[in-house]
Amino acid sequence: MMGNIDHKKGTQMNLLKKGLLRGTIPFILLTLVSLWLTYQGLSVASNHAFFMGLIAFFFGVTSVKVGVS
């Protein structure tokens, strides 16, 4: 019984790590694009890029598929 709980906790942490990785990569890339656009003086495009990065982050976090065991 205790082994099953430990396995479940390990699986949840593994899914959390995968989700954060999938969400963080596009967020960082789009944030860098946003900073570059801010440097260029394109503040509206910069805001759009940043908010697209936020959306991509949440899509990446929620895209992890839970397997049935």
N, C-alpha and C positions, 0 to 999 in steps of 0.2 A: 504494500500500500504506500509506504513512504517513498519507495523508488519511483512509483508512478507520479507522485507529486513533484519530486525533484526533476524528473524527465519533462513534465509539463512546464515547470518554471524555466528550465533550460531552453525548451522550444520557444516559449514566449519571448525570452531575451534574444534568441537568435532571430526571430521575426522582427523584433523591434530594431535590432541592429541593421538588418537588411532594409527595412523601411526607411530608417533614417539615412542610410547611405544612398538609397534611390532618390530620396527627396533633396538631400543636401547638394549633390553634384549639380543638378540643373539650377538650383537656387544660387550657388556660388558663381556659376558661369553667367547667369543673367544679371546678378548683382555687379559683376565686373563690367558687363556691357552697359549697365545703368550708370556706373561711375564714369565710364569713358564718355557716354553721351552727355553727362553733366559737365565734364571737362570741356566738351565741344560746344557747350552753351545750349544744348537741346533739352531743356528741362522737361517739356511735356513727354517727349519720347523716352527720356530717362525714367520718368514716373511710370510709364506704361511697361517698360522693361522690368522694373523692380516688381510691380504688381504681378506681371506674368511669372516672375521668379517665385513669388509667394504661392501662386496657384500651382505651379509645377512642383513646388515642395510638398504641398498637401496631397496632390495626386500621387507623387512618388511614395509618400508615407503610407497612403491607403492602398497602394497597388499590390501589397504583399498578399499572396494567396496562402490561406491556411489549409493544409492537407488534413484529410480525415484519416485517423489511424485506428 
